Amino acid sequence: MGASDAYITGIGQSEVGMKLTRHPLLLTLDAVREALQEAGLSIGQIDGVSTYPGRVPAMLGFSPVGSDELIDALGIRASWYAGGIEISSQLGAVTAAAMAVRTGQARHVICYRTVYEAAAMARPEEYPVPRRDRVDGGSQWTAPFNALSAAVWTAQYAMRHVKQFGLTREQLAQIALTGRANAALNPRALVREPLSMDEYLAARMIASPLCLYDCDRYTDASTVLIVSAGDALDEVSCTPVRIAAMAGSVERHSWDQAEWMACYPTGADLWSRTDYTQSDVDTVQLYDGFSFQAIAWLEALGFCEKGEGGRFIEGGKRIALDGELPLNTFGGQIGAGRLHGFGFAHEAVVQLRGKGEARQIPGNPRVAVATSGGGPLATALLLARD
């Protein structure tokens, strides 16, 4: 274990649900307490906070708790903290924390993502959505064509795989079916009912080729990771998981006609920063806000060739819990809920510590990949249990 390395130590997660009445700050505190308890740390030992994207007053359901609020609520004496949307997607908050502890700016950093979108939609009087009388910014290029959501934007890339590489709906379905099967084994998962191929194929289309079951759903929850400096590991009581490599990129700050999603350069960069290779990886936890994104990540990370993702997962056996590359073992966002990126790193640590219980992959997993984003923004973490 290197003194200059960064490690994920404590992990925590609040209740996961829809239309919860517990305040989002309290959900965040719940997750922090669980992470501190697992790490064996006290709040007095925390000297950093990192989040994505910070508090967003115009969309409080999307991001209701800023880093300054958490610092004040817990009385943290922060020597370093950050929270902003202009980073390489959600897990960019973890890469920022890793760089902070590597450079001595902090020793133990709480990284968190809190979402409250289902509750906010149910209580618009408490969480109003601002109304606008004009369209500007990046949406001026997409809204006139009714491309109003990320489902439509992602569908552009998925449809190119259909037309150019022969991706089928049966292949695409394997991401959702695998997620739902794994979610059934996760007591915290939002959706634990099984999903059949027939149900998937009969579902209403959202944006071809994506159907209802290709999309995650609004969720209320908080997920916490504590990033610790290598020379501070004598203060923790859990098994540390090293951040062996990390990468992030921006294809362009728009979904409009970018040739390839940002996950592709991110995946290549990740392997350029480590001696590990794809053959060393025991499990992948890949962003699936929409099922196609997980397929794109498999290609981007070099587990198969570009355009071969559909055939790589055909039948679902390769990515099952007992397959050669178990994927989204907690259910992903499609099954476990829209934890907005942080759930993937949380689950990677669970698996590397052998604490997955009914969903634990066999053997002795030591290396995992966790990702977030994949559209115009992307982040990838390579995690190792030394």
N, C-alpha and C positions, 0 to 999 in steps of 0.2 A: 504494500500500500504506500503510495507516494504522498509525501507531505504537501506537494504542490497540486495534487489532484483534487477533483470535486466529487463528492459522493452524495447519493440520496440516502438519507437515514430514515427518519420517521415519515410515515404516510398515514393519512387519515381521510375519512369521508363521512359526510353527514348522512342523514336520512335522504333517500332519493325518492321523489314522488312527483305528482302533478297536483297543482292547485293547493299546495301546502299553505298553512296559515302561520307557521313559524317564520319569524322575520328573517330575511336573508343574512343579516349580520349575525344572528344567533346560529344559523346553519353554518356559517363560516367558523364561528367560535367552537361549535361542536366538532368540526373536522380538525381544527387546530389542536384541541385537547386530545383527540385520539392520536394525532401524529406525535405530539409531545410525549404522551404516555408510552408509545411504542419505542420512541428514541431514547427514553429515559432522561429527557431534558426538561428543564424548567423554563418558564417564560423569561426569567432573568438572564438566561444564556443566549437568547435570541437577539441578534443585533442587526438583522436585515429582513426586509420584506420585498417580495417581487410578485407582481400580478399582471394579468392581461384582461381587459385593456384599461384598467382603472375604472373609476366610477363614470358612467355615461348618463348624465342627467336627461338627455333626450330619449334614452332607451333604458330605463332603469331595470326592466325585466331582463334585458340582455346582459347588463353588468351593473349591479346595484351597490357594490361594496368597493370603495377605493382603498388603496394601501394606507392612506393617512387615517382613515376611519378605523382600520384594524389596529394600527399603531396606537391610536388614542384609546381604543376600547381595552387593549391588553396592557397598556403602559409600557410598551416596548421602547427601549433606548436604542434607536436605530442609528448605526453609523453609515448605513447605506440602504436605500430603498428605491423602488422604481414601479411604475405602472403607466402603461401607454399602449395605444393601438398601433403605433407605427413601428412594429417589429415584425419578425418573420413568422407570424402566426402565434397561436396560443402558447405552445411550448417554448417559444422564444423567451418567455419569462423565466424559464428554467435555465436556458443557456446564458441569459444575463446574470442570473444568480451564480451560476458556475464560474463565470468569468470574475465576478466580484470576490468569491472566496479564493480563487486561484491567485488573485492579485493582492490579497490581504485587506480588502475593503470590509470584509465581514467574516465571521466564523460559522454561524448557523443562520440560514436565511429561510424564512417561511415563504413558499411559493404557493399560490392558490388561484383557483378559478371558481367563482360563484355565479350560478345562473338561476334565474327566477322567472323564466319566460311563461310557463304555464300559469303560475299564480298571477302574474301581471295581466295576462289576457283575461283571466277570470274576474279581476278587480280593477277595471280601467279607471275607476274614480280615484284609486290610490296610486296607480301607475299609468297616468295618461300618456297617450302617444300623440306627439305634436302633429298637427295637420299643416300641410304646406300647399301653397297655391301656385307653385311653379316647380319645374324639374330642372335641376342643374347638376354640376359635378359629373361624375362618371355615369350616373343613371340617365343623363340626357341622351346617351348613345344606345341605351338598351330599353328603357321604358316605352318609347314610342312603338316598339315591336312586341310589347307585352312580355318582355323578358324581365319580370319583376322580382324574381326570386333566384336563389342559388340553385334550386332544382333545375330551372331552365338553363342557367349558365353551365352547369355541370353536364346537362344532357347533350350540349353541343359536342363535347369531347367524347361522350359515350356513343353518340350516333356516328361519329367518325370511325370509331372502332367497329361498329356494326357494318358500315359501308366499306371500309378499307381493309379490315382485318377479319371480318366474319364473326364478330362477337354475337352470341345468341342470348335470348332471354333466359334460357335454361342455364347457361353458364353464369350469367349475371346473378341469377337467383341464388347461387351457392353462397354468396356473401350474406344475404339475408337469412337463408336457412341455417347456415353455420352459426351466425350470431344468435338467432332465436334458440337453437339447440343448446348453446353454451349458456345463454341467459337463464334457461330453465334450471341450471345448476348453481346459479348465483343468487343467494338470498336477498341481495340488495338490488337486483335488476328490476327495472321498471316494467318490462313485459316478459312474463315467464310462460306464456301459453305457446305450445308448439305451432309450427307453421309448415304446411305441406307444399309440395310443388304445385299441386292443383290449385290451392288457395292463392299462391303467389301469381300464377298465370291468369287467374280470374280477376285479380284486383284491378281497380280502375287505374288508368294511366294518369300520371301527373305531367310528365314531359318526356315524350318518347326518346329512348326506350325505358325510361324510369317509371315504375309504377309506385303505388302507395307504399309497398313494403320495401322499396329501395331507399326510403327516406327515414331519417331519425325523427324524433318528435320532441316538442318542447318539454322541458324538465325543470324541476326545482331541486337544487343540490349544491353542495360545495365539496371540492376535492383539494387536498393539501399535500404537498411534498416538502420536506425539509432538506435543503441542500447544505451540506457541511464541508468544511475544509478538511483536507487530509490530515493536517496536524492537529485537528480538534476531535479526532475519532476516539481518543481515550475518554471523552466525555459522554459517549453514547453507549447504550446497552443493546442495540439491535445489530443485525448483520448489515453492514454498509454495502451499498451497490454502487460501483464506480461508474461515473459518466466517462466511458472510454473514448467516445468521439461524439461530436455534434456538428450539425450543419443546418443552414437555413438560407433561403434565397427568395427573391422577388422576381417573377417572370415579367410582370408589369403591373401597375396598380389599377388594373381593370380586367374584367372577364371578357372584354370585347375583342374577339378575334385573335387572342394570343395563340401562337402556333402550338405550343406545348405547355402543359400545366407546370407550375414551379416545382412540383415534386421530382421531376426528371433531373434537373441539374442538382437539386439537393441530394438525391440519392447517390449520384456520382461523387459529389464532394465528400459525403460521409465516409466512403471507403478510402478516399485519398488521405484521410486523416487518422488511419489506424492500420495495424498489421492484421487485424481480424479480417476474415472474408465471409462471404455468404454461407459457406459450408460450416462455419462455427456457430451460426445462429440457431438457437433452440426454439424460439417462438417469436412471432411478429404481432405487434399490436398496432394496427394501421387505421388511420382516420377513415371513418365511414359515415360521415354526415349524409352521404349518398353512396350507395354500394359501389358505384363505379370508381370512386376515389380509392378504395382499397385495392382494386385491380390495377389502377394506374401506379400506386405505390409499389406493388409487387414488381412491376416492370421497371420502375424508376430505380429501385434498389438492386436490380440485377438478378433477381431470383428467376426471371425468365426474360426472354427478348421482348423488345418493344412490339406491341401488337399481339403477343402470345399470352397475355394474362387470362383471357377467357378459357383457352385450352389448358392452361396450367392448373386451373382450379376445377375443371370439368368433373362432375360427379361428386365433388366435395371431399373425397377421401384424403387428399393431400393436405388440406387445411383443417381437418378435424382434430379434436383433442388428441387422438392417438395417431395422427398422421405425421408425415415427415416435417411439416412446417405448420404447427398449430397457430391458428389466426384468431385474434380477438376472443380470447378464452373467457372473458367476462361477459360476452354478449355484444361487445362493440356499442356504438351509439344507437344502432338499430334495435338492439335488444335491451341493453342496460340503461339507456337513456342518454339524452344529449348533455353529456358532461363537458362538452366543448373542448376536447383535446386532452385534458388532464387525466381523464379516466384511463387512457392508454398507457401513460407512464406509470400510473398507480398500479395497474394490473401487471405490467412488466415486473415491477418490484415484488408484487405478491407471488408471481410464478417463480422468480429467481430465488425467493426465500422458501419455496416449497409450502406456502400457506394457502394454496388455492382450494384445499379440501376437495369437494366432489368434482370440481373442475380443474384440479391440478393435473398438469401434463405429466406423463410418466418419465422415468429416468431421473437425472440429476441436472436440470437446466442451469446453465451458467451464463448464457449470453442471450440478450433480447434486443429487438429494435422497437422503438415507440415513435409514432409520428403524429403530427397535427397539420391541418390544412391540406394543401395539395393543389388548390386552384391557382390564384395569382400569388399566394404566399404559402410557404411550406417550411416545416422544421422537422428534423429527424435527430433522435438520440440513440446512440448505441450504448447499452447498459451491460455491465459485466459484474458477476460475483466472483471476486478474486479468491 
